[in-house]
Amino acid sequence: MEREEIKNKIIEYFKQQGPPPDNPHKRPQIQMGNLYSLFRDSLQDVPSYQHDATYSIIREIIQEFINNGFLYPGLPGDQNSSYPWLSITEYGKEAFQQEDWLPYDPEGYTRALKEKVPNIDDITLAYIEESITAYNRRHLLSATLTLGVASENLMLLLIEAYVNWIKDTKRKAAFKKKIQDRFIYTQYKEFKLEFVNDIKNLPKELQGDWETYLDGVFNFIRLNRNSAGHPTGKKLNAKIVYANLQIFSEYASYIFSLIKHFS
């Protein structure tokens, strides 16, 4: 079995773990044997000497969940219990019930992002991978900062492609002068002022969403990054970071569609 298939089956198992309906105060008792048994049928036709490979992947996934704070070894109320008994943390209870699991799965998130945006560049990818990992460790400041850098890099790539696309040499020179050595927000403001003149010439599928992704998503991520990057003492909301990570693939996809058009 592939690692992704094994992981999805384990996630589904944890989603179903909770107090039984007839006794809401009873705590679920989970141990590694429960997880191994999930794969008993699929291993029936596999030589026994190959079973260890699947069990090893299961243990790796569980260790990953422990590292990310979804699980802890032992049972609540039993101070002497430890591995192979497992309990779901409060954070884990929240994570496992989410409809969109990807922000809690760095490996799966990166894979899905590459599938949606095959031509995503290495710099953006490096920062978004750092962001998703930081989010899973609940390092919200780091997650917000690196997400902001990934978004900024996308915008710089878009502006560069747009500059190269402008055919009128005087217009191109004037625009380049306005954005040269400027901060990203100034570059974006100048880009937007210039870009609105060309929107009507975009393909139909790109015309309708530019305000949502550029004015909306870009600015929202930028403002959160600025808030995280200054010593204000303001606590970040995990749900906002989660929402930004959810929308990022759609945002990146739109940006690269524009870049492709300008190229």
C-alpha positions as CSV (number, residue, x, y, z in Angstrom):
1,M,0.0,0.0,0.0
2,E,1.1,3.6,-0.7
3,R,1.9,5.8,2.2
4,E,-0.9,8.3,1.3
5,E,-3.5,5.5,1.3
6,I,-2.3,4.3,4.7
7,K,-2.3,7.8,6.1
8,N,-5.8,8.5,4.8
9,K,-7.1,5.3,6.4
10,I,-5.6,6.2,9.7
11,I,-7.0,9.7,9.6
12,E,-10.4,8.3,8.9
13,Y,-10.0,6.0,11.9
14,F,-9.2,8.9,14.2
15,K,-12.1,10.9,12.9
16,Q,-14.4,8.2,14.1
17,Q,-12.9,8.1,17.6
18,G,-15.0,9.7,20.3
19,P,-17.1,9.0,23.3
20,P,-19.7,6.3,22.5
21,P,-23.3,7.7,22.1
22,D,-24.6,5.6,25.0
23,N,-21.8,6.9,27.3
24,P,-20.6,10.4,26.4
25,H,-18.2,10.4,29.4
26,K,-16.3,7.2,28.4
27,R,-12.9,7.9,26.9
28,P,-11.9,5.9,23.8
29,Q,-9.0,3.5,24.3
30,I,-6.7,3.4,21.3
31,Q,-3.5,1.4,20.9
32,M,-1.3,0.6,18.0
33,G,-2.9,-2.8,17.6
34,N,-6.1,-1.1,16.6
35,L,-4.2,0.6,13.8
36,Y,-2.5,-2.5,12.6
37,S,-5.8,-4.3,12.4
38,L,-7.1,-1.7,9.9
39,F,-4.8,-3.2,7.3
40,R,-5.3,-6.9,8.1
41,D,-7.5,-7.6,5.1
42,S,-5.3,-5.7,2.7
43,L,-2.3,-7.6,3.9
44,Q,-3.9,-11.1,3.5
45,D,-2.4,-11.7,0.1
46,V,1.0,-10.1,0.9
47,P,3.8,-12.3,2.1
48,S,4.3,-12.0,5.9
49,Y,7.9,-10.9,5.5
50,Q,6.6,-7.8,3.7
51,H,4.1,-6.8,6.4
52,D,6.8,-5.0,8.4
53,A,7.1,-2.3,5.6
54,T,3.4,-1.4,6.1
55,Y,3.7,-1.5,9.9
56,S,6.8,0.7,9.7
57,I,4.9,3.3,7.7
58,I,2.1,3.2,10.3
59,R,4.5,3.9,13.1
60,E,6.1,6.8,11.1
61,I,2.7,8.4,10.6
62,I,1.8,8.0,14.2
63,Q,5.1,9.6,15.2
64,E,4.4,12.4,12.8
65,F,1.0,13.0,14.5
66,I,2.7,13.0,17.9
67,N,5.3,15.5,16.7
68,N,2.5,17.8,15.4
69,G,0.5,17.6,18.6
70,F,-2.4,15.5,17.4
71,L,-1.7,12.6,19.7
72,Y,0.2,11.7,22.8
73,P,1.4,8.4,24.2
74,G,-0.7,6.9,27.0
75,L,-4.2,7.1,28.2
76,P,-5.9,10.1,30.1
77,G,-6.4,9.2,33.7
78,D,-3.7,6.6,33.8
79,Q,-0.4,8.1,34.7
80,N,1.4,4.8,34.2
81,S,0.2,4.2,30.7
82,S,2.4,4.9,27.7
83,Y,3.1,3.7,24.2
84,P,1.5,1.7,22.5
85,W,-1.6,3.3,24.0
86,L,-2.5,6.6,22.3
87,S,-4.8,9.5,23.1
88,I,-6.0,12.3,20.9
89,T,-5.2,15.8,22.1
90,E,-7.7,18.6,22.1
91,Y,-5.9,20.1,19.1
92,G,-6.0,16.7,17.4
93,K,-9.8,16.4,18.0
94,E,-10.2,19.7,16.2
95,A,-7.8,18.8,13.3
96,F,-9.2,15.3,12.6
97,Q,-12.7,16.6,12.3
98,Q,-11.8,19.2,9.7
99,E,-13.3,18.6,6.2
100,D,-10.1,19.9,4.6
101,W,-7.3,17.9,6.2
102,L,-4.5,19.3,3.9
103,P,-3.4,22.3,6.1
104,Y,-2.7,19.7,8.8
105,D,-0.7,17.5,6.4
106,P,2.5,19.2,5.1
107,E,3.4,16.4,2.7
108,G,-0.1,16.1,1.3
109,Y,-0.5,19.9,1.1
110,T,2.7,20.3,-0.9
111,R,1.7,17.4,-3.2
112,A,-1.7,18.9,-3.9
113,L,-0.3,22.4,-4.5
114,K,2.2,21.0,-7.1
115,E,-0.7,19.2,-8.8
116,K,-2.8,22.4,-8.9
117,V,0.1,24.7,-9.9
118,P,2.6,22.5,-11.8
119,N,4.8,25.4,-12.7
120,I,5.1,26.8,-9.2
121,D,8.6,28.1,-8.6
122,D,11.1,26.7,-6.0
123,I,11.3,29.9,-3.9
124,T,7.5,30.1,-3.4
125,L,7.4,26.4,-2.7
126,A,10.2,26.6,-0.1
127,Y,8.4,29.3,1.9
128,I,5.0,27.7,1.7
129,E,6.4,24.4,2.9
130,E,8.0,26.2,5.9
131,S,4.7,27.9,6.6
132,I,2.6,24.7,6.6
133,T,5.1,23.0,8.8
134,A,5.2,26.0,11.3
135,Y,1.4,26.0,11.3
136,N,1.3,22.4,12.3
137,R,3.6,23.1,15.2
138,R,1.3,26.0,16.2
139,H,4.1,28.5,15.5
140,L,1.6,31.0,14.1
141,L,4.0,34.0,13.8
142,S,6.4,32.0,11.8
143,A,3.6,30.5,9.6
144,T,2.2,33.9,8.9
145,L,5.6,35.4,8.0
146,T,6.7,32.7,5.7
147,L,3.2,32.6,4.1
148,G,3.6,36.3,3.5
149,V,7.0,35.9,1.9
150,A,5.6,33.2,-0.4
151,S,2.7,35.5,-1.4
152,E,5.1,38.4,-2.0
153,N,7.3,36.3,-4.2
154,L,4.3,35.4,-6.3
155,M,3.4,39.1,-6.7
156,L,7.0,40.0,-7.7
157,L,6.9,37.2,-10.4
158,L,3.6,38.5,-11.7
159,I,4.8,42.1,-11.9
160,E,8.0,41.0,-13.6
161,A,6.0,39.1,-16.2
162,Y,3.7,42.0,-16.7
163,V,6.6,44.4,-17.3
164,N,8.0,42.1,-19.9
165,W,4.6,41.8,-21.6
166,I,4.2,45.6,-22.1
167,K,5.0,46.3,-25.7
168,D,5.0,50.1,-25.7
169,T,8.5,51.1,-24.8
170,K,7.6,54.4,-23.3
171,R,4.9,52.9,-21.1
172,K,7.2,50.1,-20.0
173,A,10.0,52.5,-19.1
174,A,7.6,54.8,-17.2
175,F,6.1,51.8,-15.2
176,K,9.6,50.3,-14.4
177,K,10.7,53.7,-13.1
178,K,7.6,53.8,-10.7
179,I,8.4,50.4,-9.2
180,Q,12.2,50.4,-9.2
181,D,13.6,49.8,-5.7
182,R,10.2,50.2,-4.1
183,F,8.6,48.2,-1.3
184,I,6.2,45.5,-2.4
185,Y,3.1,47.4,-1.5
186,T,4.2,50.4,-3.6
187,Q,5.0,48.1,-6.5
188,Y,1.6,46.4,-6.1
189,K,-0.2,49.8,-6.0
190,E,1.5,50.9,-9.2
191,F,0.9,47.6,-10.8
192,K,-2.8,47.8,-10.1
193,L,-3.1,51.3,-11.5
194,E,-1.4,50.1,-14.7
195,F,-3.1,46.7,-14.8
196,V,-6.7,48.0,-14.7
197,N,-6.1,49.4,-18.2
198,D,-5.5,45.9,-19.6
199,I,-8.1,43.8,-17.7
200,K,-10.6,44.0,-20.6
201,N,-8.0,42.4,-22.8
202,L,-7.5,39.4,-20.6
203,P,-9.1,36.0,-21.4
204,K,-12.6,35.8,-20.1
205,E,-11.7,33.2,-17.4
206,L,-9.1,35.6,-15.9
207,Q,-11.2,38.8,-15.9
208,G,-13.6,38.1,-13.1
209,D,-11.4,37.0,-10.2
210,W,-8.6,39.6,-10.2
211,E,-10.0,41.7,-7.4
212,T,-10.7,38.7,-5.2
213,Y,-7.2,37.2,-5.5
214,L,-5.1,40.4,-6.0
215,D,-6.9,43.0,-3.9
216,G,-8.4,40.5,-1.6
217,V,-6.1,37.6,-0.9
218,F,-2.8,39.3,-1.5
219,N,-3.6,42.3,0.7
220,F,-5.1,40.1,3.5
221,I,-2.0,37.9,3.6
222,R,0.3,41.0,3.4
223,L,-1.5,42.8,6.3
224,N,-1.3,39.6,8.5
225,R,2.4,39.3,7.7
226,N,3.0,42.9,8.7
227,S,1.2,42.3,11.9
228,A,3.3,39.3,12.7
229,G,6.5,41.0,11.7
230,H,6.2,43.8,14.2
231,P,6.5,43.5,18.0
232,T,2.8,44.5,18.6
233,G,2.2,41.6,21.1
234,K,-1.0,40.9,19.1
235,K,-1.9,37.2,19.1
236,L,-2.7,35.6,15.8
237,N,-5.8,33.6,15.2
238,A,-5.1,30.1,14.1
239,K,-8.3,30.0,12.1
240,I,-7.2,33.0,10.0
241,V,-3.8,31.3,9.2
242,Y,-5.7,28.1,8.4
243,A,-8.0,30.0,6.0
244,N,-5.0,31.7,4.3
245,L,-3.3,28.3,3.8
246,Q,-6.6,26.9,2.4
247,I,-6.9,29.7,-0.2
248,F,-3.3,29.9,-1.1
249,S,-3.4,27.2,-3.8
250,E,-6.3,28.9,-5.6
251,Y,-4.5,32.2,-5.3
252,A,-1.2,30.8,-6.6
253,S,-3.1,29.1,-9.5
254,Y,-4.6,32.4,-10.5
255,I,-1.3,34.3,-10.3
256,F,0.4,31.7,-12.5
257,S,-2.4,31.8,-15.0
258,L,-1.8,35.5,-15.3
259,I,2.0,34.9,-15.6
260,K,1.4,32.4,-18.4
261,H,-0.9,34.8,-20.2
262,F,1.8,37.6,-20.0
263,S,4.5,35.2,-21.1
